[in-house]
């Protein structure tokens, strides 16, 4: 009788999917919904989609809107963190989307918008492997590479919320590959879902390999180098294709260099790794990192693991924000 309940709304706004959870005060998910992020219309279309998905989750959970106490959003960037606006994301055709003001106006509760990797490290800190750690870094290896960090118990934000853009640190000063951002030699250009095919083509070219009979990678790509994907490289490696194993080892070296930069910059006691490339290829990603990182880092090597929160790590962070567990002062 009269038991008061309250729920947090957590949102993971990605270029591909929009995901929403309702969670209780302990962070336990009550309902989780997902749909493809809208790609047409105006910025209002995106705001409407977010509002409708939240309202649908409230209906399906059979709770009252008044029971919602806050909204947390982990989003692709770039963001205006202080105003809570999404600015001009590269893979969605909207710009200047006032997400926080519109959600606060509609639901009458506080909302917080942070970059998705920063949100993810908050999830790790409050609900994942980072509970006992004051120095913690989360890295995503997905379409791109990004990170979030706590140093001395403080969440790193930076002037615009981009304090841990580690995917754009340089791992190859010769700059043989150009990053999606336009600059040379970035970690993301070699080891992300979009970078790995470019690295594979570079190696094929260097070795003069042209025929599908020479490597399973080309066979799986129907002989067309432009059809190589990160998935093909890892599948071929799992079937012990010699060239694929060599490329996976090289990816591991670049990952180790990137992780070493992270270790030397932030001195964490734990690094957790998520993102689809890592989650689908745990051993092939982790083992070379653990093998080579000592060659690049001077600081003491921390524990390096796959995030136990898996693909929900951003949602957990968004819930932590909605619950006010991590106070963001801007
Ligand atoms: Zn870059």
Boltz pocket constraint, residues with backbone or C-beta under 6 A from the ligand:
constraints:
  - pocket:
      binder: B
      contacts: [[A, 167], [A, 168], [A, 179], [A, 180], [A, 181], [A, 182], [A, 183], [A, 186], [A, 188]]
      max_distance: 6.0
